[in-house]
Every structure is written in structure tokens, then in C-alpha cells.
Amino acid sequence: MSVPADGLPADALRIVPPAYGTGSLADLLPSVSAVLGVPGAVDVLGLTARLDGIDRVGVLLVDGLGAYQLPLASKHAPVLADLAAGGRGHAGTLTAGFPSTTPVSLVTLGTGVPPGAHGVLGFTVRRPDGRVLTHIAWGDDPDPREWQPVPTRLETAAAAGVDVTVVSKSAFEGSGLSLAANRGGRYVGADDGNAVAEGMLAALRRSPGLVYGYHPDLDHFGHEDGIDSPTWQAAARGVDKILDQIVHGLPPNAALLVVADHGQLNVPLAGRYDMADNSALREGVVAVAGEPRVRYLYAAEGAEADVIANWRGVFGADARVMTRDQAIGEGWFGEVPPSHAGRIGDVVVLCQGRAVALASEWEPAAAGRLVAYHGSATAAEMTIPLLVVR
């Protein structure tokens, strides 16, 4: 496996807590809703002044385009570089929710609340019956409206008379994750970047309203080949084509907001710990969920303290190992109701630096063959751009 350099500065590995209520992904759609006149919506991010006179807003989420990836991507994407420099509007940053992983972030954006409230608390989580739910492969079991009970901001906007459109891959329509994150909008299937741009522009031109678009390629090629690999660079050029098309095609009174769900970092082979290779990491563990950068461990009765000690002993400074109550108490998930708390592991392993906690006996082998990862709380993973164009 070849792991390319990802060009991250040293401060990209510092820990960044989620800024719920002041500047997080959860605050974006409430602020957009306020701009569009949805009753009760609060403009936490102060978008109203920047978007005075705007009656239609497109929100494009570029999966994997963290703020720390912008300098590398901009080398291959001149329109993105211009937006990141504030050349066509405003450029700033938000934090993702925690864990900084796609299903958590998509539902955090869609609902406008922190993960603890909406209950999608990891890439995979353990269900009450002991089965593990993979949120990106979720159909109708459990029922998305019961597992994620919070109304989406698309639903509340539509109920207030705002025309709402979702532009994303055709295969995602009706999935559990789409219903949890984006229920309430008209769904337009778009299976490549050009279709995303055309679908968003068509909706923005049709009428005032809210349009949400999703593009996954940058994240995909980061995982597969690494940040700044040739395929990742090509994906960055693809993002630029989408932006070029939308920015130059915006109708009057329209704005485009570009955001991401998380960043990424490349992980060398030396930073990969696998439970299959170390018996101490398996002792007392009856189930495993989460993902390699934030591992959830479910301990046998009475074994929690030993599991924590074993993992701390193996990982040292490469991970912060804490109890569920510690993680909740420190505010990583926001407020967590009792009905959602059990989805978090008894033990939470927050990987630091360039380390991952693999569980090859518990999850698909492909999880251990990725080049770039995300999910934890470093600045590279948590800090995301907010680019505003009008």
C-alpha cells in the first residue's frame, strides 16, 4: 500500500471540539431557514446580512472537502481557490459534529441539531438487540423516522411553504440515511457532477426556495488512494467543474453555500492497530462498532475498567480512551437523551495523531485497506469550509 503525503501542517493534528450552537454544521440550515423566512428559525451564523434580498439558496455539500484540504484541492481547482480566498463572497469555517463521519454529519446538517439529539451517532452503532447498524447501508430496519425522530430542516421549511429540493445520487433515494437526513424535499437523482450542477440550477431557477446537493467523489478517492493522489486531484478538478457551472449559472436573487461533512488525513501503515493482532485489545470486548478513527467498544459485564486499561496501555498517546459517560459529559455529542446513549460504546476510543483502531474480525476487510480516514476530532477532520457566493 502506498500512502502519499497529504501536506497537512502540524496544527492540523490538534484536537478541535464541535462548536454546537455557535459555529457548527448543525447551525447551517437553521440559519439558511431564517434567511428564507421560516418561522422560528434562528440565524446563528449571521447569514441574513450577507444574503439580504436572497430568496433562493443552494447548499452544496462536497464530501471530504475539509478546510485543511482546501489548499491542496485549490491547486487543481481555480474556481474553488477563488471562493476559498473570498473572491466571490465570504469564506469561513465551521466544525463538523462528532464523530466527524459522513452519516453523522449528513443528519446533523439535515436536522440542524447535534448528534446526541438526532441519534445517528456513528458510522456503525450497536442496536438494542445486539445487531450492528451500518448507517450507509440502512434500509427500513429500523424505521428511519423512529431511529431518527427529529424533523429535518427540509421538512420544517417545506411546511412553511418553502420549495425544497434534494439533488443526490439516484441510489440514495428512499434509503434510511436519506430519510433520516433529508426527508421533506423533492428528490432529484443526479449520478455525476454535471447532473448535480444541472439539478441544483434547475431547481434554483424554477422558484424561490432551498436546494440541497451532495457530491461524494473527493471523499471516495481520498479513502481509496489518499489525499493528493492522482485520482484525488482529478476529483478536485471535478468539484471545480461543478462549482464553475453553478457559480456562473446562478439566477438573480440566488446564493450558493459550499460546505463539507468532514476532512481527512492519510494514515501510514505504522499507525494502524488491529484488534486481530493483539489479544489485549480483544479481552473483555463483546461487540465493536464506530469506525477506525473513533472506535466504540461494548464490554462484557464487569470488564469495562480492564478494557480501558488495556487499550490505554496499547495505544498510549495515539488515542484517548474514555467511558461513554465521560464522552457525553464532555459534550462531544451535545445533549444525549437516555434513548440514544446506548448507541455509543461503553468505551470510546478517540484516535489521535495519525492512528486508527482496526477491527478486522468485526468489520469488512476493506476498512483496513483505506489510505485516508476521518471520524476523530483533529482539526484536519473537524474543520470544514463555509463558502458563500451570491
N, C-alpha and C positions, 0 to 999 in steps of 0.2 A: 504493500500500500504506500502510495506517495502522498505526503502531506505538505502542500505548498505553504509558503509564508503568507500570512494574512495581513501583514502590515499594521497590526494594532499597536498603538503606543502603550507604554507601561500603565498609564492611568485607566486604560480600558478594562483592567482586571480588578479595579476597586469595586467594593460592594455598594450597590445603589438600591435603597428601599423604594417600594412603589409609592407614588405621590397621590394616593387616592384623595379626591376632594379638592385638590389644588392644581394638579397638572398631570393626570394620568389618562390612559386610553379610555377609562370609564367616564371621563369628563367630556369627551369629544362630542358624542351625539346629543347629550343634553344641551350643550352649548349651541350646536347646529340647530336643534329643535327650537331654541329660544330665538335664534335669528329668523327662523321661518314662522314664528308666531304661535308655536304650540303652547297652549295654556299650561301654566305650572312649570315649564322648563326653565332651568336656571343656566345662565351663560357664565359658567365658572371660568372659562378660558378667555373671556373678554373679546369674543369674535364679533359682537354686534357692531362695534365701532369700525372695525376693518371691513365689514361686509354691509355697510349701510347701503340700502337700495337694492340689495340682492334678494331675489325671490326664488332662486333655484340653486341647489348646492349639490355637487358631485363629490363623493368621498371615495377615493381610490386607495385600497389597501394593497400594498406591494409586499407580499410575504417575504420576510427575511431581510428587508432593507433597513437595518438598524442605522442609527445616526453615525456609528463608528465605521460602517461600511460605505457611507456616502463619499468620502474622499477617493476610495478605490473605484467605486462604481462611476463616479463623475469623470474619471479619465477616459471612459468609454461611452459617456452619455452627456453630450454638451447641453441638452435641454435640462436634464437633471442638475447639472453643475450650475446652470444659471438660476434655477429655482432654489437650490441649496444656498446660493450666495445672496438670495433675496432680490434677484434682478427683476422678477416679475410680480413681487408681492412680499409676503412675510415668510421668514424661515425661523423655526424654533424647534424645541424638543418637548417630548412628553416621556413618561415612563410607561412601560408595559405593566400589566398586572403580574401576579406571581402565582404559579411558576410561569416563566416567560416562554410559553409554548403555544402553538397555534390554536388548538381548541379553546384553551383558557382565554386567550386574547380575543378571538373572534366573538365569543359570548360576552366578554367584558365590554367590548366595543358595542355590540348589538343591544345589550340591555342597559348600558350606562350605569352599572353598579359593579363593585368589586367582586372577585371570585367567590368569596365566602357567602355572599348573598345569593348568587345565581347557582352555585353548586357544581359547576364544571371546574373541578379543582386539580386537574392534571391531564396529561396525555392519556394515561390509563389510571383507573381507580378501582378499588375493590368494592363490589356491591354488597348489600346486606346478606345476600345468600352465599357469599364467598366467591362468586364468579368475578372475573376482571372485565371491566368495560373499557374498550378502546374507543375513545370518542370520535376518531376519524373514520371508524368502521361501524358506525352506530345506525341502526335502522329504526325500528319502532319498539324495541325492547331494551331498556324501559321506555315507557311513553315519554317523549321529549317534553311534553307540557307538564308532566308530573315531576320528572327528574330536574328540569329547569323551569320553575314556576313563575319567574319574574316576567312580566310583559316586556317585549322588546320595545326599543325606542321607535322602531319602524311601525309597530302596532299602535303606539300612542300617537305618533304623527298622523298615521292614516285615519285614526279615529277622530282626529281634529280637522280632517278634510284635506290634509296634505297628500299629494300624489306621490306614491312611494314605489321605487323600482329597485330590484336587486339584479345585478349583472354578474354572473359567475358561471362556472363550468356546468354543463348540462347534467353531468353525472351526479352533481351535488344536490340537485333539486329534490326536495322531499326527504332528504337524509335527516337523521336525528340531529346532527350538528347544525345543519342549515335551519331546521325548525327551532332549535334552541337559540340560535344567534340572530336569525333574520326573518322569522315569521312575521307576516303582516304586509309584505311588499309584493308587487307583481314580479314574477321571476322571469328573467330573460337568459336563456342559455348562451354562453359565449365560451368557445373551446380553444381560442387562441387570443393573442394580444390584440390583433386587429379587431376581432369581434368584440372584445371588451370595450375598446375605444368607441367603436361604432354604436354598440348598445347603450353606452353611457350618454354619448352625444345625442342619439335619437330621443332618449328619454328627457334629457335636458331641454331639447328644442321643442318637444311636444307640449310641455306645460310647466308652470312653476311647480316645484316640488323637491324631493330628496331622492338622490340616486346613489346607490352603493355599488361599487365594483371591486372585484377581487382578482388578483393575478399571482399565480403560485411559482413561476419558473425560477426566480432568483434563489428562493429558499431550496427548491428541489436540487438545483445544480450545486449549491453550497454543500448540502448534505452529501451528494453523490461524489463530487470531485474536489470540493474545497473552495473556500473563498479565494478569489483571484486566479482560479484555474481558467483555462481557455473556455470551457463551457460556461462558467460563471460570468466571464467577461462578455460572452455572446448573449447571455441572459440579460446582463445590464444594458446592452445595446437594444435588446428587445423592449425593455422597460422604457428606454428613451423614445422609441418609436411610438409607444402608446401615449406618452406624455406630449410628444410633439403634435400628435393628431388631436388630442383633446384640448391642449392649451390653445392651439391655433384655430380650433373649431368651436370654442365656447360661444354660445349665443349671448345677446345682451342680457344684463341683469343676472348672469350666472357666475358662480365661483367653483373652483376645483380645490379640494383639500387632499393632499397626498400624505399618507401615513403608513406605518408598518405595524406588524404584530410583535416583532422582536428583532434582535440582531442575531449574530452567530459568531463563533470563533472556531478555528481549526484546532483539533486535538491530536498531538503526536502520540505515537504508539506507547511511549514511556508513561503517558498519563492515563492509561486505560487499566482500571482494576476490574477484574471479573470474579463474581461470586463463585463461578465454577472452578476457579483455580485456587481458591483459598477457603479452607474449611472453616476458619474463624468467622468469615463473613456469612456463612450459612447457618451457624449454630443458633438455635432458638428462633429462627425465622420460618414462619409457616406460609407466608404469601408475600409477593413482591409486586409493586405497581410503580406508578410515576414514570420516569424515563431516566436515561443515563446521567443527566446533569442534576436532576432532583429526584432522588430515589425514595419511594415510600416502602417501608418495611413493616410487616404485620407480625408481631411477636407472639410466640407461644405464651400461655398463661404463666406469669411469674418470671418471664425471661427478658423483659424489656431492658432492665438495667444492664444485663450481661450483653445484650445485642449492642447497646450504645457503647459500652466499654470496648467491645471487640472492634467495632467499626472505627472508633476514635483511635484505637491502637494501630490499625492497619493504615488508615488514611492520613493521620497526623494533620499537618497544615493544609492538605489537599481537600479537606471537607469540613464543614461544620455539621456536627451530628447532634440532633436535639429531639426532644419529645414533641408529640403533637401539641400538647398544651403550651409548650414554650413557643412553638412556631405561631400558634394562634395568638398567644399573649403579646408577641412582639409585633403583631399587626401585618404580617406578610400577606394574609388573605383578606384583610378587612374583617369586619364582624362575621363570625361563623355561627349560624344557628345550630342547635343540637342535631337537627335532622340532617345536616350536611357534614358534621365534624367527623363521622366515621369513615368518610371517603378519603380522608387524609390518613396516611400510615400512622401506626403507633409511634414509629421513629421516622424522622425526616432527615435525609442526608442531602445537604446543600453543598454541592461540589464547588470548590474554589480554584482559582488559577486555571490551568488547562488540564483538568482531570475529569474523568467520567466513571460512573459506577455501573458497570455492565452486569447483566443478569442473564447470561446465555442459556441457562436452564429454565428460565421463566418467560422469555420473550423471543420473538423471531431473531434468527441469527443476523439478519440484515441490520439490526440496531447496533451491532458491534462493528459493522463494516463501514459506517459513515465516516466522513472526513471532518465535516463541520457539525457542531452541536449547538444547542441552546436549551434554555429552560431554567437556568440558575439566575443569580442576582448580580452578576458582574455588569459594569457599565456597558460593555460590548453587547450584552444580551438584553438589558433592561431599557437602554436609552434609545428612543425611536424619534424619527423626524416628524415634524408637522410643517408642511409646506402649503402655503395659502396663496392661490392665484385668482385674481378677479379681472 
